[in-house]
């Protein structure tokens, strides 16, 4: 299914959204963040900044003028649990920096740190894009990208995961978004 509208949510810098927008030649129609404004990547055009309470409930989605069936919502580093009522009502997908298809124990918070701390147990690292459901990281995996685990420094590990995340999102979004340019 192709979507006409794209709403992107993030809690960190938003650099992944900026990189994806550039590669896809398509920006989100609306961006929601609870990040501190001075930490947001300058390439991200933030339309709205939610406060802590709105970030917990995502009630802001109720006030947007988008058709739910034609709107894709992506969580690109959104560090909040999506309320179950929102999971059921919207087309929401999450990028997860853990290869949960092969290592289900990597569901949940900070899988990249857990892999780093026990590298010998993970011959591959990677990222997935999955549908958001009420249970954390339990929705259907739509795309996965992986690479062989590499040695080196923490930043090398994170760089490899960033690449798998970007590749997974790019593949997913390219197939599901109409290009509005």
Secondary structure as GFF3:
##gff-version 3
##sequence-region A 1 181
A	DSSP	beta_strand	5	10	.	.	.	ID=ss1
A	DSSP	alpha_helix	15	24	.	.	.	ID=ss2
A	DSSP	beta_strand	30	33	.	.	.	ID=ss3
A	DSSP	three_ten_helix	37	39	.	.	.	ID=ss4
A	DSSP	beta_strand	48	49	.	.	.	ID=ss5
A	DSSP	alpha_helix	52	57	.	.	.	ID=ss6
A	DSSP	three_ten_helix	59	63	.	.	.	ID=ss7
A	DSSP	three_ten_helix	68	70	.	.	.	ID=ss8
A	DSSP	beta_strand	71	75	.	.	.	ID=ss9
A	DSSP	alpha_helix	84	89	.	.	.	ID=ss10
A	DSSP	beta_strand	91	96	.	.	.	ID=ss11
A	DSSP	three_ten_helix	104	106	.	.	.	ID=ss12
A	DSSP	alpha_helix	111	117	.	.	.	ID=ss13
A	DSSP	three_ten_helix	119	121	.	.	.	ID=ss14
A	DSSP	beta_strand	124	131	.	.	.	ID=ss15
A	DSSP	beta_strand	141	148	.	.	.	ID=ss16
A	DSSP	alpha_helix	154	176	.	.	.	ID=ss17
###
